[in-house]
Amino acid sequence: MTNIEGDIVTFKQDNEFTEIASKTILWAAGVQGSPMGKVLKETTGVECDFSGRVIVEPDLSIEGYDNIFVIGDLANFSHQDAKPLPGVAPVAKQQGEYVGKLIQRRLQGKTFARISLQRCG
């Protein structure tokens, strides 16, 4: 992601900028667990881990909501050894790229083969 302004998210891929419109954009960052995990749990019933991270599906959406994605240090994405990927910037960047591509393909009416996030860990 390169910019969030109003209801537009801009990201750069292969030296090209792409904009995606969204009615809701939430950004959560900091040294403590974001309260957004609790909000998502209360409003959607999604499961959270002991530290408040949201348990995500293989495509980084939350169970029962294929249009709500959680990435970065708020996401508990189980890795090969069943441990969640670390909440560090390189992982968040790869997750963001993946979700951006997924949304773009969905808007084009295309399917998106799952890519491996294994190299993130």
N, C-alpha and C positions, 0 to 999 in steps of 0.2 A: 504494500500500500504506500502510496506517495502523498495522498491528501484525502481529507474528509471535510466536506464543506456542504452545509445544508443537508440535502437528501441525496448527495452524490459522493460515491467512493471512487477514487481514482487510483489505479495501480499501473505499474510499468512492467511490461513483459517483452523481452526481445527488442528493446529500445523503442517500443510503441506504448503510448499511454491509452488506457481504456477506462471509460467511466461506466459505473453501474449505479442506477438509481435504486434507492432503498427508502422505505418509509421509516424504518427504525435502524439506527446505527448506535451500538453501544461499545464503548472503549473502556476496558478495565485494566489498570496497571498499578503497581505499587509493591511495597515490601510485605504487606499483609494480604491474606486471602481476600479477594474481592467479595463484598456482600452480594454481588450479582448472582453468585451461585445459590445463595439462599433464596433470592427473589425467583430465580428460575425453578427451584425446587417447590416453592410455595405456589407458583402459578401454573406449572406444568406437571408437577409430580415426579420430575426427573430425579434420579438417584445421585447423591453426592458422596464423596469419600470423607474420611475423618477430618481432612483439612478444608473441606468446603468446595473442593474441585468437582466439577460436573462430570459424571460418567458419560462419555460420548460413544456413539456408534462408529463403525469402521470408516464412515464418510465424514466424521466429525459433527454430525447432526446429533440431536438429542432424541431419545426414544419416543416415538409417537409424533414427532414434529420434524419432517424432512426439510422444513424451511427455516429452522433455527440451528445455527452452527455455533460451536464454542471452540475456540482455539487458544493457544498460548498457555500461560500459567493458570488459567481458569479451567482448562480441560484435563480430564483424566483419561488419557488414551493408552489403553493397555498395550504393551509392547510384547515382543516374542517371549520374554521371560515373565510375563504377567505383571511386570512393574510398569507404572505409568512413565511416559516420556518425561524428561525433565522440563521444568518451566523456564526455559532459557530462550534468548532471542533467536538463535538459529532454528530451533524447533518451531517457534511461532511463525517465523518467516516462511518456512516450508509449508506449514499448515495453511497459512494465509494464501500462499500461491495455489495450493491444491483447491481450497474452497473457492477462490476466485475463478479458477478454470472450471470447476464444477458448476458454479452458478452461470457462467457464461455459456457453457454447453447446454445447460437446461433451458436457458432463454432462447437458444437456437433450435430447441426441440431435439437435441442429440443426447445420446446416452454417454456416459463417461466411465470407462473402465477404471476400476480401482487401481490406484498407484500405491506403491509401498512407501510408507513413512518410516521404514526401518532404519534408513540411513540417517534419520534425525537423532537417534539416541547415542 
